[in-house]
């Protein structure tokens, strides 16, 4: 199966014109030692309760189709080419990860026209989620942050793109990667405002792209009931394997306090040098707690598929024996990537946003799938 041809970024920041690479084939490194998935270190004292997310139960819940176990149904385009967001200045766009609070989607490179390089361009855009649509086909009712979603600007000739979201103590964060030709220059955490742009950078969170060996330029994570925040991380350019970190919730904003899961003296344990938890190369990641299970969705660069895994223990979420549910193949959605879990998903009906990169005859949009993750 061919690897996805990656989406491109405008080389002229404000005009949206220019050329970029069209392939990103990577050689998979030798598999790491098989983890011994033993008990983790003792948890820290429980952190203060996390502020409640949007009250999904209070929203109108339209009927969703019910896939059979391990299967999926494509609900159609929710943003981008040939979709419903042209009137929101998002005629062609991708990603649209909905932050954990369920109020705003983070779009990547966005064009006003119906295709890549058609019309004006913005490096990221906020799309506000229409209330009551999270448990059906997601809709957006307005956009904000055109060329100003983040308080800081992008590099000349490059872009700055969302690279994962997380919620800690009820506060929503995004990792933002400044990039040239989809290769990261640096990353930083920003605080999400679901209603307005100019999202501020978390002081002290800036890191050069080679921080942690380049393994932390794309992340996702969730706060667990044990008081720890669990973070999966890889490379924005889809040329890294996945590492696992955790931190005490009160220290999340300090990236020096993200402690890795790795091998010491032949044993897997916390707070050591990070080691890859899979031999696959990954791209976009989405780690969430659903019905007391750790659910990891994302784009597997090594297979070219958007895939989902469910585990009781976060350290097992990429274990070789953890079942894999394939959401989109390159045959079903050519040039697919993304794979973000929509807030409010259940194991029976997980809603997942899959992007399709479009140049030439291909559309540039976001499609929504409903997936039955039970196996």
N, C-alpha and C positions, 0 to 999 in steps of 0.2 A: 504494500500500500504506500503510495507516495506521501512524503512528509508535506505538511501544509506549506504553501508558499505564503510568507508572512505579509502582513499589511505594510503599507509604506507610510512614510511621514513626509510632509512637504519640506523641500530643502530651502525654500524661501519662506520665512516665518509668517509674513503677513499676506502673502499673495496666494499661497497654496499651490505654487508651481514648483516643479523640480522632479528629480528622479532619485530613486533609491534602489537598494538591492532587491532582487526578486527571489532569492533562495536562501535557505538557512539550514543546510544539511550539517549535522554534527555527528561525530563518532562517539558512540557510547563507550564509556570507560568500563574496565573490568568490574564485575559486581563486587560490592563490599562484602565482608563476612556476614553470614546470616545472623541477624540480631538474636540475642537471647532475651525474649520478651518477658523479663521478670518484673517483679513489683518495683514501682518507682520509689524514689526517696520519700521520706515522710513529708506530708504536705505542711505548708506554713499555716499559721492560724487563719481561720476563715476571714476573708476580707469583708468589708461592709457590703450589704446587699446591693445588687446591681439595680439601677433604676429600671422600671418596667419599660419594655418596648411598646410600640404602638399597639393598642388593644385590638388585635386582629379579630377576636370574637365579636367585637361590637360592629364590625363592618359587615356590609351585605356580602354574603358568600354565594356567588353563582355556582351553578352545577359545573363540576369538572368531569371530563371523561375519566374513566378508571382503567388504566392499563393493567394487563395481567402481570403477575409477578415477574420482575426482571425486565419488563418491556417498557416502551415509551410511546407517546403520541405527540406529534408536532402540532402545536396550536397556531403556528403561523408567525408572521413578522410583527414585532411590536415597535421597532424603531429602525430608521434608515431607509435604504433604497426600496421603493415601491411599498413603503409602509405608511403609518399614520402620523409621522412626526415632522413632515415637511413644513407645516405651518408653525412649528416651533423652532425654525432655523436649524433643524436636524434632518435635512433631506437624505444625507448619507452619513452614517455613523456606526460605531461599534461599541463593544464592551457592555456599557449600561449596567454595571454591577449596582444593585440596589443595596444601600448601606443597611446595617442590621436593624436600625429603627424603622425601616420600611417607608421612608418619606421621600428619598431622593435617589436617583440613579446617576452614576458617574460615567458619562460617555467619554470616549477617547477622541482622537482626531475627528473633527466634524466639519462637514461641508453643507452649505445652504442648498446646493443643487441635489439632484437625485443620484449622483454617482461621485466617485472619487475625483477630485480636482475640478468639480463643477461648482462654481460660485465661491464665495468667500469661505475662509477656513478658520477654525478655532482649535487651539490645542486643549481639548477637554471642554465639557459643557455639563451643567447640572440640569437634569430633567426631573421635575417634580412629579411624584406619583399621584395620580388621581385617587382620592380616597375611595375605598370600597372595591378596588380592582386587584389587590394583591393575591386573592385566592381565586383568580380567574385569569383571563388574558389581560396582562398588565397594560394600563393606559397611563399616559402622561398629560397633564393639563397646562403646563407652562415650562419655560426654560429660563435659565439665568446663568450668568458667568461667562458670556461670550468674550473670549480672549481675556477673561479676568476671573476665572473660577478660583484661582489661587492668588494670594496676596503678592507672591513673588513671580517674576517673569521667567520666560524660557530662554534658552541659549540661541544666539543668532544662527539661523539655518537649521535649527533643531525643533524639538517639541518638549512638552512635559505632560506626562500621562499618568492616570491613576494606576497604581500597582498593588491594589488590595486594600480591604477595609476590615475594621475590627471595632468592637464596642467593649469598653472597660468602664466599670462604675457608671454606666449609663451614658458616658461620653463616647461619641463616634469619632473615629480617626480614619484617615486614609494615608497610605504610603504613596508618595508622588515621586516618580522617576523623571529626571531631565535626561533627554536622550538625543543622540545623533544617529540617524539611520537605524533606529530601534536598539542601539547599543547604549547602555546607561552611562551617564557621566557622574551622576550623584543621586542620592535619594534623601528624603526628609519626611517626617510625619507632619500632617496638618490636621487641624480640628475641623470637622464637618459642620457646616450650618445648613440644614435642609431647606432653607428658604432664601438664602442670599449667597452671593459669591464672595470673593476676596478672603478665602479661607486662610487663616494665619498658620504659620509654621510653628510647631512646638519647639521652644527654645532648646538648643543643645542636641536636636535630633538629626541634624545634617550629617551625612556620611558620604565619603567618596565611594565610587563604584566598586573599588577593590576592598572595601570593608568586609571582614569575614570571608576573604578570598573570593569576593564577588557573589557569595551565596545568599545575600540578603537584599537584593534589588527588586524582589517581588515577594509579597507575603500574603498570608491570610491567618485568621486565628479566632479564638473565642475564649471567653472567661468561663471557667468551670465552677461548679459548686464547691470544690475543694479550696477555693481561694487563689488558684493559680490561673494564669493566662497561658494558653498553649498556642504556639505560633509555628506554622510551616513556612519555609522560605526557600526560594530558588533564585535563578537568574532571569532578569527581564528579557534577555535575548534568547531564552529557551535553550541555553547551552550548559545548564547546570542540573545536577540531581537535587533532590529535596533534602533539606535538613530540618530538624525539629528542635524547637527551643521552648523554654517556659520561663516565666518570671512571676513574682508576686504582683498581684494586681496593682498595689499602691506604687510599684516601681516601673510600671509599663512605659512611661514616657522616657525613661533612661535606658537607651538601647545597650548600654554597658552592662545592664542587669539582666539581659536576656541570656539565660544559661542553656547550654546545648546538651542534647542527648547524643552520646557517643560511646566509644569503646576505650576502656582502660584495663590493662592487665587481662585482656581477653574477654572482658565482661562489658555488656551494655549498661550504662548508668548515666545519671544526670550530672551536670556541672563539670563536664570534661570537654575536650576538643570535639567539635561537631563532626559527625560522620554521616554519609548519605544513608538514608533509610530505604532507598530503592536504587536499583541500577538504571532505572528509566530517567530520561531527560524530560522535564516538565516545563510548561509555560504558566498560564494563568492558574491560580489556585483559589479554592473557596472551602474553608474549614469552618463548620458550624456544629453546634450541639442540637440534635433533633431527637426528641423522645428519649433522652438520656443516652443517646448514641453519638459517637464522633463520626461525622459524615464529611468526607473529603471529595470534592468535585473539582474538575479542572481539565486542562488540555495536556494530554500525554504526547509530547513531541516525538517520542520514540515509536509510537503506534499510529499517530495521526488522528487519534480519536479523542472526543470528550468522554471522560470516564468518571464513575463515582464508586467510592468504597465506603463501607460502613463497618465500624468496629466498636467494641465495648471500651477498649483502652486506646488512648490516642497514640501510644507507641506502636500499636498494631495496625494503624490505618493504612500503611503501605507494606505490611507484611506479605510475603509471597502467597500465603494461604488465604488472605482476605479476599472474598468474592468481588469481582469487578462487574459493574453494570455499565454497558456501553450505551451512551446516549446518542452520539452522532459520529458516523464514520465519514471518511472522505468521499465515499460513494453517495451517501445520503445527503450530506451537506458539504459540497466541495469547498476546500480551503477553510474548513471550520476551525474555530479556536474558542477560547473563553470557557464557559461552563459554570456560571455563577449561580449559586443557590439563592432563591428568592425568599425573603423573610416570611415566616408563617408556613413554610413547607412541612409536610409530614412524610413519614416513610412510605405510606401508601400513595401519596400524591405530592412528590417533590417537584417543585417548579424550578426549571433550570434555563438560564439564558445563554444561548449559543450564538457566537458571532460568525459572520461569513465575510472574508476579505474579498473585495471586489475591485479588480482592475480590468479594463477591457470589457468583455461581455459578462463579467461576474458582478453581482450586486454587492453592496457594502451595507450590511444590515445586522439586526439582532433578531433572532427567532426564539420563541419560547416553547419549551418542551415540558410535558407532565410525565413523570417517571415513577414507576412502582419499584422502590428500592428493596423490597422484601425478596429474599432468595431462598 
